[in-house]
Amino acid sequence: MNLLIVTSLEQGLILSILAMGTFITYKILDIADLSAEGSFPFGAFIFAKFISIGINPIISTLLAFLFGSLAGLLTSILFTKLKIKPLLSGILTMTILYSINLNINGKANIPLFSYSSIFNLGSTLFILIIIVLFIKIILDQFLKTETGYLLIATGDNESFIRSLGENSNKYKIIGLMISNGLIALSGALTAQIQGFADITMGSSIIVVALASIIIGDVIKKSSSKIKNTTGVIMGAVFYRFIGSFVLELGLDPTNLKAISAIIVILFISYNNLSIGNLRFNKTKGGTKYAENSQSM
């Protein structure tokens, strides 16, 4: 049982990086970015490529983030410059990345057991905690900068940004690059911890990210002091524990994706019903209600 807890916590922390990346597009920019399903395995395959030619695992992991951000750049160019709808732009990027991933190493599955990883440096759990905390702190600080505030405002009110003489597309590009970079980083870490990179790694990964974000929203409602990034991390870990618990009960692993979708449905329904009840109480003179802002 202790092994199950540790494994679930490790996987949850890796998923929290994915969720923080998706949080930027889904909650801040209000963009449905499906390129995540291509960026996630892209990060894994980029790591596999560089580690196989003798590059240091830390540098290989950082390169996965860098190349992942370029995937976000491609998506943003498609809909800011070529005026393709964001949803379709993400699907196109995901499709392009599928072929790129197959061509990076020449095959669909790359074993990594014979190569070193960043987890060889010490305790896997400890290293993941350090990485996640570092990303959380950097992301929190970035969102407090002028660029971060303008990024948030772009998702809230794009017209307002333009009235300030700023180019809102610039901040969409920044947000998508950071988002996909984090998603690719999560993919690279997943490949290292499971010992292989596979072309199917990104299948339905967006559902996992959304589940983590939505669960994080529910957790955040319990305390206004919980930051958005903290809620996302807690949501990812909690989601991973739910999945492990369900499997421990004897559920066939082939049904896990369906369970993931059901978890998302349940938590979205809970959020919507809670918001509806609070609004009703407010109109009746009941408790004070402050809806969670889409901005940070």
N, C-alpha and C positions, 0 to 999 in steps of 0.2 A: 504493500500500500504506500509506503514511504517513497518507493521508486516511482510509483504512479504519480504521486503528488509532485515530485521533483521534475519528472518528464513533462507533466502538464504545465507546470510553471515555466519551464524553459521554452516550450512551444508557444505558450501564451505571450511571453515576452517578445519572441520573434514576430508573432502576429501583431503585436502592439505597434511595431515599426511600420508594418503594412497599413494598419488602421490609422496611424498618425498621418501617413502619406495620403490616404484616401480622404481623411478628415478635411484636408486643405481644399480639395476639389468639391467634395460633397456638401460640406457644411459651411465653408467660408466662401468659396466662389460660386456655389450652387450650380455645379456642372456635373452631369452624369458622365464620368470618364471611364469607359470600358477598356481603355488601353491597359489598365492594370493587369488584365488577364494575359497580356503579352509581355508587359514590363517585368512581372514577377519571375517567370522562367528566364527572361532575358538576362536579368541579374545573375541568375544561377549559371547560365551558359557562359557569360562573360567571365565570371570567376573561374569556371572550369577551364576556359581557354588560357587564361593568363597563368593559372597555377600549374597547368600542364607543360608550359614552356619555361618553368623555373622561376617565375616571379614570386616574390614574397607574399604570403597569404594576406597580410594586412594591406599591402598595396593593391593586391588583386581585389580585395573586398571594396576598397575605396574606388577602384576603377569601375566596379559594378555600379556603384552609386553614380559616378560621372556619366557612364554610358546610358544608364537608366534615365538620367535627366535629359539626355538628348532625345529619348523616346517621347518625353513630355514636350520637348521643343517641337517635334514633328507634329504631334496632335494639335498643339496651339497654333502652328502655322496653317494647318489645314482649315481651322475654323476662323482664325483672325485675318488671314491673308486671302485664302481661297473661298471664304464665306460658306464653308460646308458646316452643317449643323454639328454642334459639339458631340452629340450621341453618335452620329455617323462617323465623325472624325476619329473618335476613340475606337470604333469597330474597325475602321480602315487601318489604323495604326496597329491594332492587335493582329489583324490579318497579315500585315507586312512583317511584323515581328515574328510571327510563326515561321515564315520562310527563312528569315534571318537566323533565328535560333537553330534551325536545322542545318544551316550552312556554316555556322561558327565553328563547330567541331566535326561536322560531317555525319553526325548520327543523332538519333533521338534520345539516347540515354548514355550519360557519361559517368562511369564509376569514379569515385574520388577517394576511395579508402586508402589508396597507396600514396596519397599526397597529404601534405601537412595542412592544417587549418589554424585559424586564430584561436580555436579552442584547445590547441596543444599547449598554449601558454599558461594555462591554469584551469581552475574550476570553471566548467561550462556555465553554470548558473551565475557565478560571480561575474564572469566576463559579460554575460548578457545583461545583468543588472547595470553594470557600468555603462555599457553601450546605450541602453534604453534611457537611463538617466541623463547621459550626455546629450542625446538627441532631444529629449524633452526640454532640458534647460536651454539649449541653443534655439529650439523652435519658439519657446516662450519669450526669450529675449528678442528674437527676430520680430515677432509679432508686436513688440512694444516700440519698434523703431518706426521712423516715418514711412519707410517702404512697407513695413508690416501693416501699419494702420491704413495705408492706401490700398493694400491688398484686400484687407477686410472690407473697406468701404466699397471696393469694386464689386464685391459679391452682394453687398447690401443695397447700394444705389449707384449704378454705373453712370447715370446722368449727372449725379453730383460730382463725381470724379472729373467728368468732362467739363463741367462748369468751372472747375478749378484750373483748367488749362492742362490737365494731365491726360496722358494716353492710357485709357483703361486696358487696352490690349496688352500693353507692356506688363501690367500686373497679372493678367491672366497667364501670360507666358512664364513669368517668374513662378507663379503658383503651381502651374502644371509641371514645370521642370523640377521643382523641389519635391512635389508629390510623387512623380514617377521615379525620381532618384531614390527616395525612401522605400518605395515599393520594390525596386530592383535590389536595394540593399537587403531587404527582408528576404528576397529570393536567394541571394547569395549566401546569407546566413543559414537559411533552410537547407540548401544544398550541402553546406559544410556539416551541419549537425546530423543529417540523414545519410550522408556519404555518397550522394549521387545527384546529378542534375537530369531532369526528365522533361520532355516536351509537354507533358500533360500536367505539370505542376501548377499551372495557372488556371486550370479548369475550375470555374465557379469560385475563384478566390475572392472575387468582388463581393460575393454573398457573405463570406467570412469577415471581410473588412466592414461591411455595413452592419452585420450583426454585432461586432465589437463596438462600433460607434453608437448604435442604438441602445445597447445594454449600458454603455457608458453614460448616455443621456439619462437613463433611469436612475443609475447610481448617483449622478450629479444632482438630481432633484432632491436627494436626501440631505444635501448640504450645499449651500451657496458658496462655501469656501473651497470646494473642490474645483480645480481648474479643468478646462476642457481637455487638455492633454492628459491630465491625471485620470480623468474619467474614461478616456479612450483606452489607456493602458489597463486600467482595472477591468474595463469591459472585455478586452481581448483575453485577459487571463481568466476571467469568469467564464467566458464563452468556451475556452479550451477545457476548463474543468467540467463544464456541462457535457461536452463531447466525450471526454474520457469516462465520465460517470455513466453515460448512456452505453458506451461500449463495454464497460465493466459489468453492466447488467445483462450482457449477452446479446446485444443487438448486432445484427450482421453489419460489418463495416460498409457493405455496398449501399446501405440505407442512410449513411451518415450525411450525405449531401441533402437528402430530403429532410432530415432532422434539422440541418443548418437552416434551410429555407423556412421550416416551421417555427424555429426559434425567432427568426427575423419577423415573421408574420405576427407572432404572439407579442413581441416587445413593441412593434410599431402600433399594433392595436391597443396595447396598454397605454402607450404614450398618447395616442389620439383620443382615447376615451377619457383619460385623465385631464387632458387639455379641455375637452368639451365640458366635463363636469365643473372644472374650475371657472370656466367662462360663464357657465350657467349660474354658479354661486355668486359670481361677481355682479351679474345683472340683478340678482335678487338681494344685493346688499350683504352678501356673505363675506367669506375670507378674501383678503387682498391677493390678487393674482398677478404675477409677473412672468410672462412667458419667456422661456429660454430663447434668447436672441440667436439668430443665425450667425451674427457676428460674434467675435470672441469677447 
